[in-house]
Amino acid sequence: MCDEPVDADMSVNDPRGPSVDSRTADRKAKVAERLAHRGCNTRKGAVKVAIDWPARLYVVEPAPLITVAGRLERKGGREMVARCPTEQDARAAADWLVDRFSRLVPGLPVSANVEAGGGQFLVILAANRR
């Protein structure tokens, strides 16, 4: 959740120790589990799950990535996740998204494309279903 590595050998009583996370606070959702910090996982129950886009990326109206991950896992396909003022900004966002999704949803390979439209550049994330 915080994008920092989890040390599986740490004490489970430590906030930086390992905990099993299902990426959602909805107990009815059928989502694969992964390892997360205990402190991050505990906080998730009190607030809506969100992954922040890095401040270094210049994106307009960025999509909520947990929601995007869930939809792409269930339905596959393509989804527009951000608009950028320049192609360089869009390519930087696309590269970050592919890297971030490789950790967020390890079993779902994704690709990101940049498309020009309306004087801006759209970042499109696509699930590469097997």
Steps between C-alpha positions, in 0.01 A plus 500: 500500500780741587723361223778412746632142523365273774747292701323168556745413779407802717277454803130512415459725805714773339310754285754432221454123542313276254123476469270345240315759291219444252521852346148585608307568818196322349498152650265371226733596216689210343850644470835322521700554818852640533749603768477848655634680808282435805470872569395580142249217498352607834458861386327379185203380704440852631528687171413438137783321322692733269834506325643846455645603166853640545522880519775491233244391238298775335158339453150645485205310645695187593285189542475320836741212442344246738172537311676473164684186616176336606325575171792384286526179704130425462434619146833551327501754219632857499446795728598866473675582826639853457535802277833681461592833338807364319598170343807483725279530812269230364788261425641550852156423647462195273838359607417555869160330460643184343759475779243573774246250368768228483504521882135590559359214289792261434286245314360755254747622239411848378629735235457875476459700183501871432245641257472859382157656513347843539829681559603265780643152540297215645658217697319172427559192714419161344482157660699244304286201588640157432 
